[in-house]
Amino acid sequence: MFAFRQNCHGFNTLEPEMIPIKLNRENVSIAIIWLFHLSGIMGILYGNSEWFISATPLNLSINFILLLINCNGHKWFFPLVILGFFTGMITEIMGVQWGWIFGDYQYGNALGYKVLGVPLLIGVNWALLTTITGAIAQQFYQNIFMRIIVGVGLMIFLDLLIEPIAPVLDFWAFDGGEAPLQNYIGWVVVALFLQSTFHYLKVSVEGWFPHQLYLLQIIFFAVLLIKQTTIGI
């Protein structure tokens, strides 16, 4: 921001005006996720990459807790989070156990404790990703159809970014190596259901925390993908 001020000669000059940053819950939460993601990027790039990758469950858990703290103002928020968690877990279990929905794949050990072969944090991630992408879409579009399409698109884009490096990070691996077309079709179907529910219930999420978290996810995995394709992780 800039403001006109009168100097010692009586002339008005345009000078930068400092805007104080409020030390509120949202800003502190945003600072925390930036700190953790940037530390993770620097650690994986220049430090002990295995240790920082092993800290993924901690980072994801902190992201989720901060999301619950900052975005819980709507009556349907927690029911939607629960729906996202169980939808994610059930569909992923169907994939791991029988190859339905997403194809044939298995989870590694990097994401922590598993139920029927699926880490609990995967359910958490489905709930988190549904919320932040739905929140972004609702703040840019009024039309519910556009909100759903944009929300689904944001979810798929992040999956496209993660898929090539997921096996390297010991997140998950598909039989045969690369993720099949079935995986992305499955993502569209599940994401469409979750985004439709989010916007049909008119879940209102205010503030910039979801935007910052999604941006950091993109930056984090984009940097890792670049490193993997150049010098390896």
C-alpha positions in Angstrom: 0.0 0.0 0.0 1.1 3.6 -0.7 0.0 6.9 0.8 0.7 10.6 0.0 2.7 12.3 2.7 4.0 15.9 2.8 7.8 16.2 3.0 9.8 19.0 4.6 9.5 21.2 1.5 5.7 21.1 1.5 5.4 18.7 -1.4 3.2 15.6 -1.4 5.2 12.4 -2.1 4.0 8.9 -2.6 5.5 6.7 0.1 5.0 3.0 1.0 2.7 2.6 4.0 3.3 -0.3 6.3 0.3 -2.4 7.0 0.6 -4.2 10.4 0.1 -8.0 10.2 -2.5 -9.2 12.7 -1.3 -11.9 15.0 -4.5 -13.9 14.8 -5.2 -17.6 14.6 -5.3 -17.8 10.8 -2.1 -15.9 10.3 -0.2 -18.0 12.9 -1.6 -21.1 11.2 -0.5 -20.0 7.8 3.0 -19.2 9.2 3.2 -22.7 10.7 2.4 -24.5 7.4 4.8 -22.3 5.5 7.5 -23.1 8.0 6.9 -26.9 7.9 6.6 -27.1 4.1 9.7 -24.9 3.4 11.7 -26.8 6.0 10.6 -30.1 4.3 11.6 -28.8 0.9 15.0 -27.6 2.1 15.6 -30.8 4.1 14.8 -33.1 1.2 16.8 -31.0 -1.3 19.9 -30.4 0.8 19.7 -32.4 4.0 18.7 -35.9 5.2 15.9 -36.6 2.7 14.9 -39.9 4.3 14.3 -38.3 7.7 12.2 -35.5 6.2 10.2 -37.9 4.1 9.5 -40.0 7.2 8.1 -36.8 8.8 5.3 -36.7 6.3 2.7 -38.1 8.7 3.5 -35.4 11.2 3.2 -32.7 8.6 -0.1 -34.0 7.3 -1.5 -34.3 10.8 -0.5 -30.7 11.6 -2.1 -29.5 8.4 -5.3 -31.3 9.2 -5.5 -30.1 12.8 -4.9 -26.5 11.7 -7.6 -26.9 9.0 -10.1 -28.1 11.7 -9.1 -25.1 13.9 -9.5 -22.5 11.2 -12.4 -23.7 9.0 -15.0 -25.1 11.4 -17.5 -22.2 11.3 -20.2 -23.9 9.3 -22.7 -26.5 10.7 -22.0 -29.0 8.0 -18.2 -28.7 8.2 -17.5 -31.6 10.5 -20.1 -33.9 8.9 -18.4 -33.2 5.6 -14.9 -33.9 7.0 -16.2 -37.2 8.4 -17.8 -38.1 5.0 -14.6 -37.2 3.2 -12.6 -39.4 5.6 -14.8 -42.5 5.3 -15.4 -42.1 1.6 -11.7 -42.0 1.0 -10.9 -44.9 3.3 -13.7 -47.2 1.9 -12.8 -46.5 -1.8 -9.1 -46.9 -1.1 -9.7 -50.2 0.7 -11.7 -51.4 -2.2 -8.8 -50.5 -4.4 -6.0 -52.1 -2.3 -8.0 -55.3 -1.6 -9.7 -55.9 -4.9 -8.4 -53.5 -7.5 -11.7 -51.6 -7.7 -12.1 -47.9 -8.3 -8.4 -46.9 -8.7 -6.8 -50.1 -10.0 -4.3 -52.5 -8.5 -1.8 -50.9 -6.0 -0.4 -51.1 -2.6 0.6 -48.5 0.1 4.1 -48.3 1.5 5.1 -47.5 5.1 5.7 -43.8 4.8 2.2 -42.7 5.7 1.9 -44.6 8.9 -0.6 -46.9 10.5 -2.9 -48.9 8.1 -6.4 -50.4 8.2 -6.8 -53.2 5.7 -3.8 -52.0 3.8 -4.8 -48.3 3.7 -3.1 -45.7 6.0 -5.5 -43.7 8.1 -3.8 -40.6 6.9 -5.1 -41.3 3.4 -8.7 -40.8 4.7 -7.5 -37.7 6.4 -6.0 -36.5 3.2 -9.2 -37.0 1.3 -11.1 -35.0 3.8 -8.5 -32.2 3.8 -8.2 -32.0 0.0 -12.0 -32.0 -0.4 -12.3 -29.1 2.0 -9.5 -26.9 0.7 -10.3 -27.3 -3.0 -14.1 -26.8 -2.3 -13.2 -23.7 -0.3 -11.1 -22.3 -3.1 -13.8 -23.0 -5.8 -16.6 -21.4 -3.8 -14.6 -18.1 -3.3 -14.1 -17.7 -7.1 -17.4 -18.9 -8.5 -21.1 -18.4 -7.7 -22.4 -21.0 -10.0 -22.6 -24.4 -8.2 -21.8 -26.3 -11.4 -18.6 -24.3 -11.9 -17.7 -24.7 -8.2 -17.9 -28.5 -8.5 -15.9 -28.7 -11.8 -13.2 -26.4 -10.4 -13.0 -28.3 -7.1 -12.7 -31.7 -9.0 -10.1 -30.2 -11.3 -8.0 -29.0 -8.4 -8.1 -32.4 -6.7 -7.1 -34.2 -9.9 -4.3 -31.7 -10.6 -2.7 -32.4 -7.3 -3.0 -36.2 -7.8 -1.3 -35.9 -11.2 1.5 -34.1 -9.5 2.0 -36.6 -6.8 1.6 -39.9 -8.8 5.0 -39.9 -10.5 6.9 -39.5 -7.2 4.6 -41.5 -4.9 6.6 -44.8 -5.3 9.9 -43.0 -4.6 8.5 -41.5 -1.4 7.1 -44.9 -0.4 3.6 -43.5 -0.4 2.1 -46.1 -2.8 2.9 -48.0 -6.0 0.8 -49.5 -8.7 1.2 -52.9 -10.1 3.2 -52.4 -13.3 4.7 -49.1 -12.3 2.6 -46.2 -13.6 -0.9 -45.3 -12.5 -3.4 -46.6 -15.0 -6.2 -44.5 -16.6 -8.6 -46.3 -14.2 -7.0 -44.4 -11.3 -7.8 -41.0 -12.8 -11.3 -42.0 -13.7 -11.8 -43.3 -10.2 -10.4 -40.0 -8.8 -12.9 -38.0 -10.9 -15.8 -40.1 -9.7 -15.0 -39.9 -6.0 -14.0 -36.2 -6.2 -17.2 -35.5 -8.1 -19.3 -37.1 -5.3 -17.4 -35.2 -2.6 -17.4 -31.8 -4.3 -21.1 -32.1 -5.2 -21.9 -32.8 -1.5 -19.7 -30.0 -0.3 -21.4 -27.4 -2.6 -24.9 -28.9 -2.3 -24.7 -28.4 1.5 -23.3 -24.9 0.9 -20.4 -25.4 3.3 -18.9 -22.0 3.8 -15.2 -21.8 4.5 -13.8 -18.3 5.0 -10.3 -17.0 5.1 -7.1 -17.8 3.2 -5.8 -20.8 5.0 -7.2 -23.3 2.4 -5.6 -21.3 -0.4 -2.2 -21.2 1.3 -2.3 -24.9 2.1 -3.2 -25.9 -1.4 -0.5 -23.6 -2.9 2.1 -25.1 -0.5 1.1 -28.7 -1.6 1.6 -27.7 -5.2 5.0 -26.1 -4.5 6.2 -29.0 -2.3 5.4 -31.8 -4.7 6.4 -29.8 -7.8 9.9 -29.2 -6.3 10.2 -32.9 -5.4 9.1 -33.9 -8.9 11.7 -31.6 -10.5 14.4 -33.0 -8.2 13.4 -36.6 -8.9 13.4 -36.1 -12.7 16.8 -34.4 -12.6 19.1 -35.7 -10.0 16.9 -38.1 -8.0 15.7 -37.9 -4.4 
